[in-house]
Amino acid sequence: MEEIYDGDIYTLTDETGKESEFELIGSCEFEGKTYLALVPVEEKADEYVILRLELDETGEETLVTIDDDEEFDRVADYFEDELFNTVDYDEDGNAE
């Protein structure tokens, strides 16, 4: 099942302790796991990141990077196909 969000902001901390804000642009449940697509708030970015939602040892939700290349490719393809191809283009290349 796919969901599209508008404006949810997440503050993420990288492995060096640096915090950055990301806007949630979509989420999906794929192969029994939940994935989020986010774009950096402070930068104009054409690319987005995909993170997997997991529960830590205390049962709290946490976002983790996807280390498995095959898993990442499958999820990225799913996001491209299901979430981000919602605009129809006519023969002249104009959005409908």
C-alpha positions as CSV (number, residue, x, y, z in Angstrom):
1,M,0.0,0.0,0.0
2,E,1.4,3.4,-0.9
3,E,1.0,6.7,0.9
4,I,1.9,10.2,-0.2
5,Y,2.7,12.8,2.5
6,D,2.9,16.5,2.2
7,G,5.4,18.2,4.5
8,D,6.2,15.8,7.3
9,I,9.6,16.8,8.6
10,Y,12.1,14.4,10.1
11,T,15.3,15.4,11.9
12,L,17.9,12.7,11.2
13,T,21.3,12.2,12.8
14,D,24.1,10.7,10.8
15,E,26.9,8.5,12.1
16,T,29.1,11.6,13.0
17,G,26.3,13.2,15.1
18,K,25.3,15.9,12.5
19,E,21.6,16.6,12.4
20,S,19.8,17.4,9.2
21,E,16.1,17.9,8.4
22,F,14.4,15.9,5.7
23,E,10.9,16.2,4.2
24,L,8.9,13.0,3.8
25,I,7.6,12.7,0.2
26,G,6.3,9.2,0.3
27,S,6.2,5.9,2.1
28,C,5.3,2.3,1.2
29,E,5.1,-1.1,2.7
30,F,7.1,-3.4,0.4
31,E,7.9,-7.1,1.0
32,G,6.7,-6.8,4.6
33,K,8.8,-3.8,5.6
34,T,8.1,-0.1,5.7
35,Y,10.2,2.3,3.7
36,L,10.3,6.2,3.6
37,A,11.4,8.4,0.8
38,L,12.8,11.8,2.0
39,V,14.4,14.9,0.5
40,P,16.8,17.3,2.3
41,V,14.9,20.4,3.5
42,E,17.9,22.9,3.3
43,E,19.1,21.9,-0.1
44,K,17.5,22.0,-3.5
45,A,17.8,18.3,-4.3
46,D,16.6,16.3,-7.4
47,E,17.4,13.1,-5.5
48,Y,15.8,11.6,-2.5
49,V,16.9,9.1,0.1
50,I,15.2,5.8,1.0
51,L,15.3,4.6,4.5
52,R,13.8,1.5,6.2
53,L,11.6,1.8,9.3
54,E,12.7,-0.6,12.1
55,L,12.1,-1.1,15.8
56,D,15.2,-0.8,18.0
57,E,15.9,-2.9,21.1
58,T,13.6,-0.7,23.2
59,G,10.7,-1.0,20.7
60,E,11.1,2.6,19.4
61,E,10.8,3.3,15.7
62,T,14.1,4.2,14.0
63,L,15.1,4.8,10.4
64,V,18.1,2.9,9.0
65,T,20.0,2.9,5.7
66,I,19.5,0.0,3.3
67,D,22.9,-1.8,3.1
68,D,21.8,-4.6,0.7
69,D,22.1,-3.3,-2.9
70,E,19.5,-5.7,-4.2
71,E,17.0,-4.7,-1.6
72,F,17.7,-1.0,-2.2
73,D,17.2,-1.5,-6.0
74,R,13.9,-3.3,-5.6
75,V,12.5,-0.6,-3.2
76,A,13.8,2.3,-5.4
77,D,12.2,0.7,-8.5
78,Y,8.9,0.3,-6.5
79,F,9.0,4.0,-5.4
80,E,9.7,5.1,-9.0
81,D,6.9,2.9,-10.4
82,E,4.2,3.3,-7.7
83,L,4.6,6.7,-6.1
84,F,6.4,9.0,-8.5
85,N,4.7,8.1,-11.8
86,T,1.4,9.7,-11.0
87,V,1.6,12.4,-13.7
88,D,0.3,11.4,-17.1
89,Y,1.9,13.0,-20.1
90,D,0.1,13.4,-23.5
91,E,1.8,12.8,-26.8
92,D,3.3,16.4,-26.8
93,G,5.0,15.8,-23.4
94,N,2.5,18.0,-21.5
95,A,1.3,17.0,-18.1
96,E,-2.4,16.3,-17.9
